């Protein structure tokens, strides 16, 4: 055992090192070269101020603590690290003068961050694109942000079931006010996000899977649910912006009649200058026109930093993914109903509401003359699923459309055509 030693340098000669407290530890092959295939494993827990490993560091289920909250000397320089054991916690400490820790990690159990400058995940830059860990880290336990942001830098974190032992270990994140997940740079080939996949076979109440902040109550089993959280701000077609957080939800099967109540959490640091008291939920399908979002009437609780939908949603997603974010009514993301014939003046657009709809919707349009017209609904492949004849009069026309309630949920195209009229708009059935 070595205690309070200034430095211990180890070359690649096979050795077993048992250490519990050091100021500086360097594991460096001769010549100082980096050796990705060099494995260094802890045989007991270690606390150190400065750690450098030119290779892979395996925590092997042990605890590793870097730095102190009372000094600024914490420093970590490891090619990559992970853990083949089902236990162990990586703790990164610092004070206001400590730089951000730079982390390249594969599989880890628990991470505690208590460093005001936070942590940068460097997997998109420091790990080979041929590796399964390129731009991705797997988390089996808890990642807690006590002080400092976690900068994904274009990488993802997978909250996964524990496959290291037979013991269930629920992966989750814990954030404290002002300490959250960000992504300051995003390489072209990667997208930053945190995600979790769950089989949901029973009713749930206020379930916040993985601590990601997308909260669901639903009396109907969801069967399968995938939640992705991205530290990104969205811009609508009319220039409105969202907070610096969005979710991508996938619930295969397009289950209808869910009556799911959702709430979305946010941090004050994500507001992007938006009026917190005016926040509402907006959503769009991955198949929708880019920048077009649907308003979901909502209420905000600025004490708990939560926005809750005013009414249950019959469906959590339509299309491949459905994206959710928060924006304000004073700086709204563009509404789907404004999509139709964008080059036309406001007097000639065709409006559809509600959209998405369940079995009935209303469309409104302006006709230049009295005439008979054909209303058709087709799916995205062009297959006709509904048709009816409508009589248009000169001026504004309001038409109520009843669609077969057995029509599958999804995206459809509404056409109204005649000698003088040709209107097309995308509609969505929940």
Protein Blocks (a to p, Z undefined) as FASTA:
>chain_A
ZZhiabdcddfbdcddddfbdfbdcdddehhiacfklccddfbdcddfbdcdebdddfkl
pacdedjfkbckbccddfbacdfbfgdcddddddfklccdddddfbdfbdcdddfklpad
fklmmgcfkbmkgoiacdfbdcddfbocddfkhpacdddddfkbmbdcdddddddehiac
ddfbdcfkbccddddddddfbdcehiaehhlopacddfbdehiacddddddddddfkopa
cdfbdcddddehiaghklpacdddddfklnnopafklgccddddfkbcehiacddddddd
fklopacdfbdcfbfbgcjbdcdddddfklccddfklmgoklbcfklpccddddddfkbc
cdddddfbdcddddddddfkopafbdcdddddehjddddddddfklccdddddddddfkb
ccddddddZZ
